[in-house]
């Protein structure tokens, strides 16, 4: 009798899955779950202010509400300024693309307006970033890549973003890489801004990890994942992804695909010279996308390095 009841319950769950509450795994976050809180009146509220928070979201809404509407969807960005959560997440409900943007993250001292724009673009990337995907959402690495590959380029090309705050110090590697990838001054400037926005949020990752290692563009993660990493990549790997998305010379208008990871992106097999998704999280199906054999000495057998697993499972997260 108990066995029959259990089987009936399992069947009901499977058949009625569409009506189940959305689980945490169905709401991908910018960061893994963590206990850090930054209230509005906190002495640690050293990031952006509420007006800047809203200005960034306004700019992105103007660009992406029509994009969502063209897909028969409604873009809903919840402006949760008074919420002290240091994170952001995305979900879908009916025809709605939902983004929850929390003030706690925006108030972190590492966050500039450009960096916050990247966070919003990352969450949009879960909806619009294309393959590789897990369930309805583009996986974390792909959402990072899409943020710089498509979203930030449109945002930073818009005049409303000209007043956004950004990191004051430059970066020689980002500057030289962008100059090599793009010929026009405007494209170069947008490339550098995207890379530096990535540097801003990478400092947030460093702080949340309590890490003594500062992520740098000249110290890329050379590990090669043995399988596609669907969870959040390590800090350096994510920073590498932001730079790669900024350097990819695919036009913004080149659409990504929900099934073909090569569409609208930069790949070796289609002749691009830079801007490839880092192999520290991305496992291409096409062997032509892999690095030369010598680089595969860094191959790892687990989904994520043991040291990062320790950080992720420690008290910070």
Buried (B, 14 or more C-beta within 10 A) or exposed (E): EEEEEEEEEEEEEEEEEEEEEEEEEBBBBBBBEBEBBBBBEEEBBEBBBBEBBBBBBEBBBEBBBEBBEEEEBBBBBEBBBEBBBBBBBBBBEEEBBBBBBBBBBBBBEBBBBBBBBBBBBBBBBBBBBBBBBBEEBBBBBBBBBBBBBBBBBBBBBEEBBEEBBBBEEEBEBBBEBBEEBBEEEEBBBBBBBBBBBBBBBBBBBBBBBEBEEEBEBEEBBBBBBEEBBBBBBBBBBBBBBBBBBBBBBBEBEBEBEBEEBBBBBBBBEEEBEBBBBBBBBBBBEEEEBBEEEEEEEBEBEEBBBEEBEEBBEEEBB
